[in-house]
Amino acid sequence: MLKALMILHRRCWLAFLAILVAGFFVDFTSLWGWLAIALAIALRVVLGRMLAKGPDAGSPVEVDPPVLGRWSALNSPASKVPSHGVRAYGQAYAIDLVAEPVDRPRPGFGWWPLTRRNRDFPAFGAPLLAVADGTVVRAVDRNRDHLSRNSYPALLYLVFEGLFREIVGPGQILGNHLILDLGDGRYAAYAHLRRGSLLVRAGDRVRTGQPVAECGNSGNSSEPHVHFQLMDNPDPDVARGIRFTWRGIGVPANGEVFSVESATTR
């Protein structure tokens, strides 16, 4: 049911865009376009309510942090839920992380330059670690790492870009990504990975603390960062978010800086 509604939601936005383009060539009422938008919004509301009735209200699952070094949190579930504004794609308790090394400040957000190279950001290429023992169920790293969107004009572009990515599906939103089966109906997802950086493939067993990929800037991403979440299904279209806590750290709030000195190895 959820899968069908998600697909219908995307088809509504696709229909709206098709009607918008067709309007330049064919004389017909714009009512159909507004109906497509209204249906898309109604479906999003229904999906949000359906996804809220899941396991995400239970006790948090303790796992290891996916990074090493000094980082800060953005869009944290410690500050609001759903952390990214929607429960779709298992994001209810997702978190974003940006690298904050003392000796290399990350570029700030402003009007200029419009975009930056990924290598200007300390997170780009940082190793990502398995948060628990598990099995790789999905591993994708063929998408390109685009330039940053960390300026006001580029952020506006990112909003429109995000709409087109959602029409295509969750794969274009996540970009290069990795999904681990941790057992007991729990799955860990890492998104926006660096192209060609995966060290594992579907079917591989991983151990806690094992390097699995590198941080990148693929998919619906404003700058190189780590998007991490736990969910109850490997298919983001039907997944519900699961609460997590990082061993020895907890869940950092928005803007909170934390450090991970060493990885747990088992």
N, C-alpha and C positions, 0 to 999 in steps of 0.2 A: 504493500500500500504506500509506504513512504517513498519507495523508489519511483513508483508511478507518478506520485504527486510532484516529486522533485523534477522529473523529466518534463511533466506538463508545465511546471513553473518556468523552466528554461524555454520551452516551446512558445509560451506566451510572449516572452521578451523577444524571441526571434520573430514571431509574427508581427509584433509592433514595429520592429526595425524594417521588416519587409514591406509593411504597409506604408511606413514613412518614405522609403525609397520609391515605392510604386506611385506615391502621390505626385512625384515630379513628372510622371509620364502619363498617368491615367487620371481622369477626372472622376473622383468618387468621394463620398463623405468620409471625413476623418473619424466618424463615430466608431468604426471598427478598431482603429488604433487605440482610442481611449478605453474601449471595452477590453482589449488585450492587456493594457496596463492595469486596469481595475482587477481583472482576474488574477494577474500575476501577484498583485499586492495581497489580495484575499488569500491566495494559496500560501504566500509567505506567512501570513498570520496563522493559518490553520497548521502549517508545518511547525511553527514555533510552539504552538500549544501541544502538538503531538510529541515533539521532541522533549518538552519539559517533563513529560510523564515517563521518566526513565530512571536509571540507576545513579544519576549524577548527584542526588541528595544524600547518598550514603557516606560512610566514613572514607577519608582520603586514603588512597593507595600509596604506600611509601616506596619510592624508587630512588636511585642515585641521580644526581644532576647530570645533564648531557654535555656539559662543557667543563673546561679547565681554565683557570685564570680569573681575572677580574671582569665582571659583567654587571649590567643593570637591566631591570625589567621594564617592559612596556606592555600595555594591554593585559594587565595581570588579573587573574581571578581573585587575588587577595584584595583588590580595589573595587571590582564590580563583577557581577555575573548577570548575563553572559559577558565574558571578558572582551569579546570582539564585537559586541552589539547584537549578535545573532547566535542561535543554537545550531544552525545548519552546519553540516559537514563535521559534526562532533566537536565544535569549537567552544562549547559552553565554558569550559575550564582551561582553554588554551592560554599560552603565555608566549610573548616575544622577548628575545634577549639580544642586546647589543653589547659588543665588547667595549670595555672602558679601561684599557691599560694606563697605568700612571704616566708612563713615558711617551705615550702616543695618543693624544686626544682625538676622538672621532670628529669629523667635520660637523659643523652646526647646521641648523635649518634656517633658511632665509630666502631672500629674493634672487641672489646671485652667488655662484653660477647656477644656471638652470639644472644642470646635471653634473655628476662627477663620475670618475672612473671607480670601479669597485676596489681597486688596490689602494685607494685613498682611505678606505675604512679598515680599521684593525680587525674587524670580525671576519673579513673575507679570507677564506682559506683556513680558518681556525678548525682544529679537529673536533669532531663530535663523537660522543661515546655512547655505547649501549647502556641504558639506564637500569637494565636487569637482564638476567638470562632469558633467552627467547629464541624464536625462529623467524627468519625474514620471510614475510609473505608478499611484500611488494617492494621493488627497488627500481627507481627511475632516475636517470641522470643525463638524458639526451637534450634537455631544453637549455637554451642559451642563458647566460647571465647578462641581463640588460644593464644599462647605465642607471645610476641612482635617480630617485624621484624626490629628493629631499630639498625641494624649493617650493614656494607657493604656486608658481605656474605649473611646475611638473606634477605637483600633488593633484591639481585639477585634472590634468591629463590622466593621472593614475585612476581617478574615479571613473572616468569614461572607459578607460582600458579595462578596469575591473568588471564592468558590465559585460563587455564582449567576452572576457574570460569565463564569466559565470555561464553565459549562454553555451559555451563549448563544453563546460563541465568542470568538476573538481580538480581534474588533472592539471588544467591550465591555471587554476587558482593556487594550488600547492607548488606548481613548478616541479623541479626535481625533488623527489621525496622518498622517504623510507618508512615502511610500516613493519613493526615487530609484533609478533604474537607472544605475549608474556604469560599466557595460560589463564585459565579461569575466566575466559570471556573478556580479557583486557588486552588492549592493543596500544602500543606507543607509536605516535606519528611524528616524524621530523620533516619540515617543509622548507623550501627555498634553498636547497642544497646547491653546491657548486657543481657545474657541469663536469662530468667525467671523474668525480671525486669518490664515488662509491667504492668501498672496499669489500662489500658483500653482495650477494645476489639472492634471489628468491630460493628458499629451501635451506639456506645456510643456518647453522646454529651459531649464536653469539653468546658471549659471556659478559657479565657485568663489567663495565669499564673498558671494554674492547673498542678501539677506534673503528668506526663504521663509515664515516664520510667526512666532508668538510662543509663549513658554512659558506653559502653563496648568496646570489641575488637573482634567483629565477622565480617565475610565476608572479603572483600579485604581491609584489614587494617594493617598498619605497627605498630601501637601502639594504646592504648585506646584514642579515640577522638570522637568528634561529627562531623558528616557530615550532613549539613543542606542545603536544597534547596527549592525553589518554582518552580512549573511547571504547565502546562496547562492541564494535564491529569493524572489520578491515575495509569495508566499503564506506567511504565518507558520505555518500548519498543517504545512507540510512543510519549512520552511527550517531549515538548519543554520547555526550561528554561524560567523563568520569573524573572526579576530584583526585588530585595527587598531592603529595608533599615530597620534597627532596630531603633525603637523609642528611642530617646535620645542618640543614639550611631552613627547611620549611618552604613557604611560598613567598618570595619577595614581592612587595607591593610596587605599584608604579613609581619609577624613579629610584627605587632602592638599589644600592650597589652591594654586591656580595662577591666573595672570592671562594674559589675551589682550588685547594692547593695540590691535591693528588687524587687520582682515580682509584676506586675500589676494584680490586681484581680478585676473581674467584675461579 
